Amino acid sequence: MRLLLSLIAACSIPFSSAFADEPLASVSKPVAVRVTTARLVPHSETLALTGEVRARASSQLSFRVSGRIAQRFFEVGDHVKKGDLLARLDPSQQQADVANAEAALAAAEAGARQAASAFDRQKTLLDKGFTTQSAFDAATKAVRTTSGTIDSAKAALDIARANLTYTELRADADGAVTTRNADAGEVVAAARPIFIVATDGPRDAVFDVYEQLFLLISTLPDITVGLVKDPSVAVPGKVREISPTVETRTGTVRVKVDIGNPPAIMSLGAPVTGRIASRQTRAVLLPARALNENDGAAAVWVISSNGASAELRPIGIAAYTTDGIVVDSGLADGDRVVTSGGKLLRPGASVEIVGEDAP
């Protein structure tokens, strides 16, 4: 009975007295955080586009007659001069056509000479009354017919000789060979493009831009075009042409930027980046690790004025960079923002600032 009373007495001791010696401070121990001071600085978002250098003008060169390519003299990347022989077809057929046309012309001329002699003879006989009018008329008709035959034979010979010259494909301007679609030994049809030559002269940087991007640009800006492999090589450019149609497969619009005569290292086909600077605003730049979330919206922890606690404040993000965020609303100049330790914070928790990062 005495043991039971002792147990009851022990259970009746107040909770606060029973655990008076326990460190309640461990429940509200401050969270160690690092902070940075928000500073409003000028910021302009830069749009970056990727494209390539192309010639302002190019020529698709093809044979005007069909045949088998006998010789090819240039390769992709070679520079050619106007009039250079790029390739030659086997001219056997065209040479035979020329020989046949020359023979036909010779026969027509011989027939014309014979008809002319017959006409002179009939005219003399008619004057003396030794032939009939019908015979004279036939001789006159023969002269006119053979004259037309000669004209036809000459035209056929001109065509045959032209076709023979068409077996040679020559450059129509100075430039660089960018495409070759056939090789020696292939049988090609007339008008099939064999070479594409990029004409020497001004160059364009060509970009395929998503249509939605034009909603962010009110006026056509100047663009800085630089090499992808060496950004230090850059030239100014101006928008020269915007395609009026949208590419259905990609949803992009082709934009051509005039870059004039760029450095030699910015060669045809070189990948380039076009950068467009938007209007300048004032914003706060924060490291990406400072970003938190509040009810699905972006937020950061901001140290209160007493320095002992923090509040989760919603922010507006203007842009994301490779290692941070650009905040355009929600912060004031001088606010101290938690950059490390924010994942452990809860509303009402106390904080201990253990370090500060440079803004």
C-alpha positions as CSV (number, residue, x, y, z in Angstrom):
1,M,0.0,0.0,0.0
2,R,2.8,2.4,0.9
3,L,4.5,1.6,-2.5
4,L,1.3,2.4,-4.4
5,L,1.0,5.8,-2.6
6,S,4.5,6.6,-3.6
7,L,3.9,6.0,-7.2
8,I,0.7,8.1,-7.2
9,A,2.6,10.9,-5.6
10,A,5.4,10.7,-8.2
11,C,2.8,10.9,-11.0
12,S,1.2,14.0,-9.5
13,I,4.4,16.1,-9.9
14,P,3.8,18.9,-12.5
15,F,5.3,18.4,-16.0
16,S,7.2,21.7,-15.8
17,S,8.9,20.6,-12.6
18,A,9.7,17.1,-13.8
19,F,11.6,18.4,-16.9
20,A,12.8,21.7,-15.5
21,D,16.4,20.6,-16.1
22,E,15.8,19.7,-19.8
23,P,17.3,22.4,-22.3
24,L,14.2,23.8,-24.0
25,A,16.5,26.1,-26.0
26,S,17.2,23.2,-28.3
27,V,13.7,23.5,-29.7
28,S,14.2,27.1,-30.7
29,K,17.9,27.0,-31.6
30,P,18.6,29.7,-34.2
31,V,19.2,28.6,-37.8
32,A,22.7,29.5,-39.1
33,V,22.4,31.4,-42.3
34,R,24.5,33.4,-44.7
35,V,23.1,36.6,-46.3
36,T,23.7,39.1,-49.0
37,T,22.6,42.7,-49.3
38,A,20.2,43.5,-52.2
39,R,21.5,46.2,-54.5
40,L,19.5,47.7,-57.3
41,V,21.8,47.8,-60.3
42,P,21.3,48.6,-64.0
43,H,20.5,45.4,-65.9
44,S,19.7,44.8,-69.6
45,E,18.6,41.3,-70.7
46,T,20.5,40.0,-73.7
47,L,18.8,37.8,-76.2
48,A,21.2,35.3,-77.9
49,L,20.4,33.7,-81.3
50,T,22.5,31.0,-83.0
51,G,22.9,31.0,-86.8
52,E,25.5,30.8,-89.5
53,V,27.3,33.0,-92.1
54,R,26.0,32.8,-95.6
55,A,26.7,34.6,-98.9
56,R,24.4,37.4,-99.8
57,A,24.1,35.8,-103.3
58,S,24.8,32.3,-104.6
59,S,24.5,30.6,-108.0
60,Q,23.1,27.1,-108.6
61,L,25.1,25.9,-111.7
62,S,23.8,23.1,-113.9
63,F,24.4,21.8,-117.4
64,R,22.0,22.8,-120.1
65,V,22.2,19.4,-121.8
66,S,22.1,15.9,-120.5
67,G,25.1,13.6,-120.5
68,R,27.8,11.7,-118.5
69,I,30.2,13.8,-116.5
70,A,33.7,13.2,-118.0
71,Q,35.7,15.5,-115.8
72,R,35.3,17.5,-112.6
73,F,37.8,20.1,-111.7
74,F,36.8,21.7,-108.3
75,E,35.8,20.5,-104.9
76,V,33.7,22.0,-102.1
77,G,35.6,24.9,-100.4
78,D,37.6,25.8,-103.5
79,H,37.6,29.4,-104.7
80,V,36.8,29.9,-108.4
81,K,37.0,32.8,-110.8
82,K,34.4,33.9,-113.3
83,G,34.8,31.7,-116.4
84,D,36.6,28.8,-114.7
85,L,35.8,25.4,-116.0
86,L,34.1,23.5,-113.2
87,A,33.1,20.3,-115.0
88,R,32.8,18.8,-118.5
89,L,30.4,16.3,-120.0
90,D,31.4,13.6,-122.5
91,P,31.0,15.7,-125.8
92,S,30.8,12.7,-128.2
93,Q,27.0,13.1,-128.9
94,Q,27.2,16.8,-129.3
95,Q,30.2,16.6,-131.6
96,A,28.4,14.1,-133.8
97,D,25.4,16.5,-133.9
98,V,27.7,19.3,-135.0
99,A,29.2,17.2,-137.8
100,N,25.7,16.1,-138.9
101,A,24.5,19.7,-139.0
102,E,27.6,20.8,-140.9
103,A,26.9,18.1,-143.5
104,A,23.3,19.1,-143.8
105,L,24.3,22.7,-144.4
106,A,26.8,21.7,-147.0
107,A,24.0,19.6,-148.8
108,A,21.6,22.5,-148.6
109,E,24.2,24.9,-150.1
110,A,24.9,22.5,-152.9
111,G,21.2,22.2,-153.6
112,A,20.9,25.9,-153.6
113,R,23.7,26.3,-156.1
114,Q,22.1,23.7,-158.4
115,A,18.7,25.4,-158.1
116,A,20.3,28.8,-158.9
117,S,21.9,27.4,-162.1
118,A,18.6,25.9,-163.2
119,F,16.9,29.2,-162.6
120,D,19.4,31.1,-164.7
121,R,19.1,28.6,-167.5
122,Q,15.3,28.6,-167.4
123,K,15.3,32.4,-167.4
124,T,17.5,32.6,-170.5
125,L,15.4,30.0,-172.3
126,L,12.2,31.8,-171.4
127,D,13.5,35.1,-172.8
128,K,14.2,33.3,-176.1
129,G,10.9,31.5,-176.0
130,F,12.5,28.0,-175.8
131,T,10.8,27.0,-172.4
132,T,7.5,27.2,-170.8
133,Q,6.3,29.6,-168.1
134,S,5.5,26.6,-165.8
135,A,9.1,25.3,-166.1
136,F,10.4,28.8,-165.2
137,D,8.1,29.0,-162.2
138,A,9.3,25.6,-160.9
139,A,12.9,26.8,-161.1
140,T,11.9,29.9,-159.2
141,K,10.2,27.8,-156.5
142,A,13.3,25.6,-156.2
143,V,15.5,28.6,-155.6
144,R,13.3,29.9,-152.8
145,T,13.0,26.4,-151.3
146,T,16.7,25.8,-151.2
147,S,17.3,29.2,-149.7
148,G,14.9,28.3,-146.8
149,T,16.7,25.0,-146.5
150,I,20.0,26.7,-146.0
151,D,18.6,29.0,-143.3
152,S,17.2,26.0,-141.5
153,A,20.5,24.1,-141.8
154,K,22.4,27.1,-140.4
155,A,20.0,27.4,-137.4
156,A,20.4,23.6,-136.8
157,L,24.2,24.1,-136.9
158,D,24.1,27.0,-134.5
159,I,22.0,24.9,-132.0
160,A,24.4,21.9,-132.3
161,R,27.5,24.2,-131.7
162,A,25.7,25.8,-128.7
163,N,24.9,22.3,-127.3
164,L,28.6,21.4,-127.7
165,T,29.6,24.5,-125.6
166,Y,26.9,23.5,-123.0
167,T,28.9,20.4,-122.2
168,E,31.3,22.7,-120.3
169,L,30.1,24.1,-117.0
170,R,31.7,27.3,-116.0
171,A,31.5,29.7,-113.1
172,D,29.4,32.8,-113.7
173,A,31.1,34.8,-110.9
174,D,34.0,34.8,-108.5
175,G,33.1,32.9,-105.4
176,A,33.5,29.7,-103.3
177,V,32.1,26.3,-104.0
178,T,29.7,25.4,-101.2
179,T,27.9,22.4,-102.7
180,R,28.8,19.7,-105.2
181,N,25.9,17.3,-106.1
182,A,27.6,15.0,-108.7
183,D,30.9,13.4,-109.6
184,A,32.8,12.2,-112.6
185,G,31.1,9.2,-114.3
186,E,27.5,10.2,-113.3
187,V,24.8,10.6,-115.9
188,V,23.0,13.9,-115.2
189,A,19.9,15.5,-116.6
190,A,19.8,19.0,-117.9
191,A,19.1,21.7,-115.3
192,R,20.1,19.5,-112.4
193,P,22.2,21.6,-110.0
194,I,25.7,20.3,-110.0
195,F,27.6,23.1,-108.1
196,I,26.4,25.9,-105.8
197,V,28.9,28.8,-105.8
198,A,28.6,31.5,-103.1
199,T,29.4,34.8,-104.8
200,D,32.2,36.9,-103.3
201,G,30.9,40.1,-101.6
202,P,28.8,41.0,-98.6
203,R,27.8,38.3,-96.2
204,D,24.7,37.7,-94.1
205,A,24.3,36.1,-90.7
206,V,21.2,33.9,-91.0
207,F,19.1,33.0,-88.0
208,D,15.9,31.0,-87.5
209,V,14.0,32.9,-84.8
210,Y,10.9,31.7,-83.0
211,E,7.9,33.8,-83.9
212,Q,7.1,34.6,-80.2
213,L,10.4,36.4,-79.9
214,F,9.1,39.2,-82.1
215,L,6.5,40.0,-79.4
216,L,9.4,41.2,-77.2
217,I,10.9,43.5,-79.8
218,S,9.1,46.6,-80.7
219,T,11.7,48.0,-83.2
220,L,14.4,46.3,-85.2
221,P,17.6,46.6,-83.1
222,D,21.2,46.5,-84.1
223,I,22.7,43.0,-83.5
224,T,26.3,42.1,-82.5
225,V,27.3,39.0,-84.4
226,G,30.2,36.9,-83.0
227,L,31.9,33.6,-83.7
228,V,30.8,30.7,-81.5
229,K,34.3,29.3,-81.2
230,D,35.8,32.8,-80.6
231,P,33.4,35.4,-79.2
232,S,36.1,38.0,-79.3
233,V,35.7,38.0,-83.1
234,A,32.5,40.1,-83.4
235,V,31.0,42.5,-86.0
236,P,28.0,44.8,-85.9
237,G,25.0,43.8,-88.0
238,K,21.7,45.3,-89.2
239,V,18.5,43.3,-89.9
240,R,18.3,43.2,-93.7
241,E,15.4,40.8,-94.3
242,I,12.7,39.1,-92.3
243,S,10.8,36.2,-94.0
244,P,7.1,37.0,-94.3
245,T,6.2,33.3,-93.7
246,V,6.7,31.0,-90.7
247,E,8.4,27.6,-91.2
248,T,5.5,25.2,-90.4
249,R,7.7,22.4,-89.1
250,T,9.7,24.5,-86.6
251,G,7.6,27.5,-86.1
252,T,10.5,29.8,-86.8
253,V,11.0,32.9,-89.0
254,R,14.2,33.3,-91.0
255,V,16.0,36.5,-90.3
256,K,19.0,37.8,-92.4
257,V,21.4,40.2,-90.8
258,D,23.8,42.2,-93.0
259,I,27.4,41.9,-91.6
260,G,29.1,43.4,-94.7
261,N,32.6,42.0,-95.3
262,P,33.5,40.2,-92.0
263,P,37.0,39.1,-91.0
264,A,38.4,36.1,-93.0
265,I,38.0,33.8,-89.9
266,M,34.3,34.4,-90.1
267,S,34.1,32.2,-93.2
268,L,31.0,30.8,-95.0
269,G,29.1,28.3,-92.9
270,A,30.8,29.4,-89.6
271,P,28.4,29.2,-86.6
272,V,27.8,32.6,-85.1
273,T,25.8,34.1,-82.2
274,G,23.7,37.2,-82.6
275,R,23.2,39.2,-79.4
276,I,20.4,41.7,-78.9
277,A,20.5,44.0,-75.9
278,S,17.0,44.9,-74.6
279,R,16.1,48.1,-72.7
280,Q,17.9,48.7,-69.5
281,T,16.2,48.4,-66.1
282,R,17.1,48.4,-62.4
283,A,17.0,45.0,-60.7
284,V,18.6,42.9,-58.0
285,L,21.0,40.1,-58.9
286,L,20.9,37.1,-56.6
287,P,22.6,33.7,-56.6
288,A,20.3,30.9,-57.6
289,R,20.6,29.2,-54.2
290,A,18.7,32.1,-52.6
291,L,15.5,31.1,-54.5
292,N,12.7,29.5,-52.5
293,E,9.0,28.8,-53.1
294,N,5.9,30.0,-51.4
295,D,2.5,28.6,-52.6
296,G,3.9,27.9,-56.0
297,A,5.4,31.3,-56.4
298,A,9.0,32.4,-56.3
299,A,10.2,33.8,-53.0
300,V,13.3,34.6,-50.9
301,W,13.9,34.8,-47.1
302,V,14.5,38.4,-46.0
303,I,16.1,39.2,-42.6
304,S,13.9,41.3,-40.4
305,S,15.0,44.7,-39.2
306,N,16.0,43.3,-35.8
307,G,18.2,40.7,-37.4
308,A,16.8,37.9,-35.3
309,S,14.2,36.4,-37.7
310,A,13.3,36.1,-41.4
311,E,10.2,36.4,-43.5
312,L,9.4,34.6,-46.8
313,R,8.8,37.3,-49.3
314,P,7.4,36.8,-52.8
315,I,9.5,38.2,-55.6
316,G,9.2,38.9,-59.4
317,I,11.8,37.3,-61.6
318,A,12.7,39.1,-64.7
319,A,15.2,36.6,-66.0
320,Y,17.3,33.6,-65.1
321,T,21.1,33.5,-65.7
322,T,23.5,30.6,-65.7
323,D,24.2,31.0,-62.0
324,G,21.5,33.3,-60.6
325,I,18.3,35.2,-60.9
326,V,17.3,38.7,-61.8
327,V,14.7,40.1,-59.4
328,D,12.7,43.1,-60.6
329,S,10.1,43.3,-57.8
330,G,9.6,42.4,-54.2
331,L,13.0,43.6,-52.9
332,A,14.2,47.0,-51.8
333,D,17.7,48.3,-52.0
334,G,19.5,47.3,-48.7
335,D,17.3,44.3,-47.9
336,R,19.4,41.4,-46.5
337,V,18.5,38.2,-48.3
338,V,19.3,34.7,-47.1
339,T,21.6,32.9,-49.6
340,S,22.5,29.8,-47.5
341,G,20.4,28.0,-44.9
342,G,17.1,29.1,-46.2
343,K,15.9,25.5,-46.8
344,L,16.0,24.9,-43.0
345,L,14.0,28.1,-42.2
346,R,10.3,28.0,-41.1
347,P,8.0,31.0,-40.4
348,G,8.7,32.3,-36.9
349,A,12.1,30.6,-36.6
350,S,15.0,32.6,-35.3
351,V,18.2,33.1,-37.3
352,E,21.8,33.6,-36.7
353,I,23.8,35.3,-39.4
354,V,27.2,33.5,-39.7
355,G,28.5,35.2,-42.8
356,E,27.7,37.6,-45.6
357,D,28.3,37.2,-49.3
358,A,29.3,40.1,-51.5
359,P,26.3,41.5,-53.5
